[in-house]
Amino acid sequence: MNAPLTDRRPFAGIRVLDLTRVLAGPFCAYQMALMGAEVIKIEKPGRGEGLRYRPEADPSFGERGMSLAFMTQSSNKRFITLDIDTHEGQELFLKLAARCDVVVQNLRSGSADRRGIGYEAVKRVNPKAILLSITAYGNTGPKASHPAYDAVIQAWSGFMSVTGTTDTGPLKAGPPIVDYATGISAAYAVAAALYQRDRTGEGQYIDLSMLDATLISLMASVSAAWLNTGVRRNRRATMPRAVRRRPRRSIRPTASSRSPSTKNISTSISSQCSASRTSTTTRASTRPPPGADTCNRCARRSSRR
């Protein structure tokens, strides 16, 4: 596709078919949209994607089908509804894929192939297409058929084993960092595939799992240490020791802790105040003598001792 001359963004002129939901896949397509790609997002007819209705921050947005979590990664996209569970919907999907540079999907492993919209089907209608498949554990291996969300991968990858403190034990990170790390890794992989296509003229299939992205993007040094030495990194505290809150100590010295030099200084100040009070009483003035408040404080301090 020829990019418009007025748009100088790196992905201008690239068309992306976005068959993803929740966070990782939509965040990947959103990165490409920010870089100028035309992203067409497919939603299920009826209510659309479930993320639209998440009651986050302000539930009123979710009630209108425009939750903040959904809008965060949906800008710069076009939206259509398509039922890929029907034969007609599958045919329409392939017609769209034939006119796109990139197809992104995060269906469960094997689900796209069973519907007839997997990579081989897309390749027949568009040999130069790049198809990205995002799954939990990859499309091969013993856990290929297992689904997962962010929190599950944080635990399974060992990420939680090095978070928290010795008192709390493993802790999940607050934001969905696995989803976002997967989305960034996926967008980077697509960019590399587009560059390679310019050199070879061929499309390709990208198999990216959330577990891959976590172990490489978020835990590279931790994974390398364990694989090469068998030693697991100790759990790190969430707050450096130097800035942890310490018990508050009293700043008022007690009688037993007061040094002799402090007592001598207090006595000297009290004597000076008494001399000043004596000298000022001879003055014919109705105003209180200077330092009277100080002398009263000295008197009260002496009485407390």
N, C-alpha and C positions, 0 to 999 in steps of 0.2 A: 504494500500500500504506500502511496505517496503522501508524505507528511505535509501539512499545510505550511506555507512559507512563513506564516505569522507566528507559528508555535515552534520555539526552539528547544523545547524540553526533550530529554534524551529518548523517551518512549513515544513521542508524537508520531502518529501514523500507525502505531501498533494496536491491534484490536484483540481484546482478551474476553473469553467466555468464562464467566465465573459461576461454577456450579458448586459452591461451598456454603457452609453454614457455621454458626457459632463464632469462634474467634480466630483461630490460626489461619484458615483458608481465606476468610474475608480480609484479614489484616494483610496477607500477602497481596491480594488483588488491589487493595487500597494503596499499597506502596507503588504499584505500577500506575494506578490512576493519578497519583500525585506527580509522577514523572511524565505524564502526558498521554498515557495510553487511554484508548476508548474501552472502558470496561462495561460489559453487559452482564448483569447479575440475574440469574434465574432463581425464582422463588416458586414454591408450591402454590397452586391455585387455592383461593379461599383466604386463609389468614396469613399466608406467607410464612416467613421464617419465624421460628419460635422466639428467637432473641429479641424480636421487636417488642415483646410483651414483658420483658424482664423488669420487675419493680425495683429499679436501682436509683438511689438518691431521691428522685421525685417520682413517685408511682404514677402520677398523672400522665407522664410521658408514655409509660408502658401501656396504660389504659387506652391510649390513642394509637398504639402500634408503632410508636416512635421512641423507644427507650434510648437512653443516653448511650448504653453499650452498643446498640445497633447503629446509631447515628455516628458514633466515633469513627467507624471504619466503613461507612457507606457513602461518604461524600464523593463527588466526581464520578459517580456510576450511573448507568442507565439500568432500569429494572423491567423485567418481563416475567410473566407467570407461565409455567410449562410443567405439565405432568409427565415426568419421564417414566412413570410406571405403565403408561399406555403405549401402544404401537405407534399411534399418531404422534405422540410427544417425542418418542425416540427418533422418528424420522425427521421431525422439525429440529431436534437437537443436532443431528448430523448435518443438516442443511446450514445451520448456523456455524457449526465447527468448520465447515468447508470454506467459510469466508473469514475465519479468524486466524491470527498468528499463534495464539496461546490458548490452551484450554486448562483450567485449574479446577480440580475436584477433590473433595475430601470424603467421598463415600467409603464405607467399610470395604476392606480388601475383598476383591472379587465381585463386588456389587455392580460396578459399571460394566464389567464383561458379561455378567448374567443378563443385563438389560440390553446388551448389544450396542453400547456406547463407549466401550473401552478404547484403549490405544489403537489396537489393530483396526477397529471399525473407523476410528477417526483418521487413521493413516491412509485408508483406502480412498477416502473422499478428499483428503488434504495431506499429501506426502510431506509437505514442509511444516506441518503443524508441530508445535511443542506441547506435549501433554504432561502436566504436573499432577501427580497423585500424592496427597498427604494422608497418611494413616497414623495410627498410634505406634505400631511396632514394625511397620514395613509390610510389603506384599508377599514376603517369603519368610519362612521360619516357623517355629512352633507356636508363636503368639500372633501369627498373621491375621487370624480371624477375630482377635480380641479387640474390642473398642476401649477407649480410655479418654479421660478428660485431663485437664491440667494437673489437678491435685494427684491423680493416680500416677502420672509420669514423674512428678516431683518425688514421690515415694519410691517408685520402681527403679528410677535411675540412680538412687543414692543421694540425690541432692539434699534431701531432708536429713541425711545422716551427718552432714557437716554444718547444719544450721542450729540455732538455739544455743542453750547453755547446758552444763552438766545437771542443772536443777530441773530444767524444763524438758530435756530430751529433744527428739527431733521436732522441728517446727516447719510448717508450710510457709512459704513466702506469701505475703499479702496479695500483691498483684498477680495476675495470671502470666507469670514470666515465661513459662514453657510455651504457651500459645504465641506470645509475641516473639520469642526467640525463633520458633518454628516459622512464623510468618516472614520474619526478616531473612532467615536462611533460604526460604523458598523463593522469595523475590530475587535474592542474589543468584540462586541457581538458574532461574529463568533468564536473568540478564546474561549469564554466561552462555546459556544455550542459544539465545538470540545472536550473540556475537559469533558463536561457532557456526550457526546457520549461514551467516553472511560469508563465512570463509568456505564452507563446504556445500551449501545449498541444500542441506538435509535437515529434517526435523529430528526430534528425539523424544524419548520417554524418560521422565524424571520420577524416581521413586524415593520420596522423602518421608521419614517417620519423625514423630515428635520425640521419640527416644534418641534418634540420631542427633537432632538439633540440640537436645539438652546435654548429651555427653560431649559434644564437640564445641558448641557455642558457649555453654555456661559452665562446663566442668572439665575443660581440656586438661588443665594442670592436675586436678584431682584424679581424673581417670588415668592419666599417664603415670602418676605416682603409684597408684594401686596396681596397674597392669605390669609395671616394671619391677616393683619392689614387694608387692603384696602387703604394703603397709597402708592402712587407712588413715587419712588425715584426721586429727583430733577435731572434735566439734568446736566451732568458733563461737564465742559469745557475740551477741548482737550489739554490745556496747564495749568499746575499748576499756581496759582496766583503769587507765589513767583518768577517765572521765566518769567513772561510776560514782553514784551518790554515796558519800561517806556520812557516818553519824555526825550530827551537829554537836560541836563542843562549845561549852560555855566560855564566853570571853571575859566574864567578871572574875577576877582572882579572888580566891578565898583567903581567909586570915592566915591559914597555915602555909599558903603558897606565896604570900607576899614577901618579897625580899627585904632585907634591912635597908637597902638604899631607897626603896619605894617608901618605906615608913619615914625615913629622914626627910625625903622631899615633901611628903604630905605635912609633916610637922613644920617645916620651914615655911610653906605656903600659908598655913594657918597663923603662924607668928606674924608674917608680913601683913596679913589681912587685919589682925588685931591691932597692930601698930597704926595702920592706916585709919581704922575706925576711931582710935583714940585721938589722933591728930585732927580729924575732921569735925569732932564734936565741939571744938573751940570756935568754929566759924559761925558767924551770925547768919544763918541761912535756913530757910524753911524747907529747902529741898533735901531729900535723903542723900547722904554722902555717897560719892562714887565708890563703887565696889561693895555697897551694902548687900546686894544680892549674892555676890561671891562669898562674902563673909558668912551669910546665912547658910549657904551650901556647905561651906567648910565646917560650920558648927554642926549641921545635920550629919555630915560625913563622920565627924569626930564622935558624935553621940552613938552612931551605928557601930563604931569600933568597940 
